[in-house]
Amino acid sequence: MKTQNYQNHIRYYTAHHFVFYPVVLVLLIACITGLCRTTEDHLLWIVLTTLTAALGWFSFMTRQHYALGNQNRIARLELRFRYYVVTHKRFEEIEQQLSLAHILALRFASDGELEELAQKAIREKLSPDAIKRSVKHWTPDYMRL
């Protein structure tokens, strides 16, 4: 992976930002133009315009995927902070040995069992479900989408 810096830190998804949306926009303009200029096949142009607008709208709504990615990132940062506050140790060394699903499972552990459960998860290669089942004092997360 390339080292990140100011010049390359912005992420664009080429197919999404520079191909898909411009194509949808051109199609929508063409459909609206066809709808306004043609008296024949008026129903066809209405359907095409509606479908194109719906396609653009639904694809825009899939940006929820980005929100969930951000939520996962925040949950990881919260656990890093909480682990540091509880143990006075950095979580990053442990984090490298766990998947995101493991980290998200650990957030349900109480402060008193967090460090021990993290070590156990690594040592015994616990699944995320096994981590959750090992939690004795559950810390709920009511804000997760």
Steps between C-alpha positions, in 0.01 A plus 500: 500500500625847411602728785231760547580869480327825413523443124335158505271501805175572316323188382296501185325197368552556129212285382265677740616862485627535144306244296168403658366836614598687182336227290183514712495879472538490120228235476267703720554812291442299180182349642364837611589649162330209322196538723472873427567484123307190396128454473537140385574231756434742783435215744834338409685825577318535831601146596862553388524830688351345813731198485808714444408732786434198724834346404682820594304532824553139609869515425522820701329325789758222497729754650362354822774248445749778557323600821526146632870494417542823693303356790733199511797734503354697789427180695863396452623839622268488800638161597857626458426790731313288753775237505759771561298660779446163670847349454731796428625296203451558129251274326663512155739211570211276599277638228735378227434144612121533486247552224248783506231251603711399802553864595129575468425199722747618766319829541226318691742394775498699823805703593604240756513215250609683183875442522472137609241420233709664227799290598284187517356574154851511355639209698209264437405640157143559613235579241312830537197304619714319758633833622145628549403179681802540731391844618386478861391862548348622174551862395218575255535709184159648422628748245629255238305509172 
